[in-house]
Amino acid sequence: MQGIGAMEKEIRMVAKMYETRDAAKSLCKMQNMDYKETLKPYTDIIKAVMAANKIEHIPALLKISESKTYQESGGNQLFFMAALTEMMEPSQ
């Protein structure tokens, strides 16, 4: 059984994921970009990293986060996080 601290940490992480997804949706709307199409390349990269390394969603994103492309662009970070969230729990 998880301790309360671990459960609270997971809840906070999930809340941040949803906040990030909402921010990505808002940005796409403001820029007249199709949200799902914008996320597609990020989703494809996450899936490729998962398959190549035989790992799950979050470890794949952690691996991606080590890349220069991820680290140098706040936009890429936002869209990778949104793509991960959509993969784990698709929005309507």
C-alpha positions in Angstrom: 0.0 0.0 0.0 1.3 3.5 -0.8 1.8 6.1 1.8 -0.2 9.3 1.8 2.9 11.2 0.6 3.4 9.0 -2.4 -0.3 9.2 -3.3 -0.3 13.0 -3.0 2.8 13.2 -5.2 1.0 11.2 -7.9 -2.1 13.3 -7.7 -0.1 16.5 -8.0 1.8 15.0 -11.0 -1.5 14.1 -12.8 -2.9 17.5 -12.1 0.1 19.1 -13.7 -0.3 16.9 -16.7 -3.8 18.0 -17.2 -2.8 21.7 -16.7 -0.1 21.2 -19.4 -2.6 19.6 -21.7 -5.1 22.5 -21.2 -2.3 25.0 -21.8 -1.4 23.3 -25.1 -5.0 23.2 -26.2 -5.3 27.0 -25.4 -2.1 27.8 -27.3 -3.3 25.8 -30.3 -6.7 27.6 -30.3 -5.0 31.0 -30.0 -2.7 30.2 -32.9 -5.5 28.6 -35.0 -3.6 25.3 -35.0 -5.3 21.9 -35.0 -4.6 20.5 -31.5 -4.6 16.8 -32.5 -2.4 17.4 -35.7 0.0 19.5 -33.6 0.5 16.7 -31.2 0.9 14.0 -33.8 4.7 14.3 -34.3 5.3 14.4 -30.5 3.1 11.3 -30.0 5.0 9.5 -32.8 8.3 10.3 -31.1 7.1 9.1 -27.7 5.8 5.9 -29.3 9.1 5.3 -31.1 11.1 5.8 -27.9 8.8 3.4 -26.0 9.1 0.8 -28.7 12.9 1.1 -29.2 13.6 1.0 -25.5 10.7 -1.3 -24.4 9.6 1.2 -21.8 6.3 2.8 -20.7 5.0 6.4 -21.4 6.6 8.3 -18.5 10.1 6.7 -18.7 10.0 7.4 -22.5 9.3 11.1 -21.8 12.1 11.2 -19.2 14.4 9.8 -21.9 13.2 12.4 -24.4 13.7 15.2 -21.8 17.4 14.5 -21.9 17.6 15.6 -25.6 18.7 19.0 -26.7 15.6 19.5 -28.8 13.4 19.1 -25.6 15.6 21.2 -23.3 16.0 24.1 -25.7 12.3 24.7 -26.4 9.5 25.4 -24.0 7.0 24.8 -26.8 8.4 21.3 -27.4 8.2 20.6 -23.6 4.6 21.7 -23.6 3.6 19.6 -26.6 5.5 16.5 -25.5 3.7 16.7 -22.1 0.4 17.2 -23.7 1.0 14.3 -26.1 1.9 12.1 -23.2 -1.2 13.1 -21.3 -3.4 12.4 -24.4 -1.7 8.9 -24.8 -2.5 8.1 -21.2 -5.9 9.6 -21.0 -7.4 11.0 -24.2 -9.5 14.1 -24.0 -12.9 14.4 -25.7 
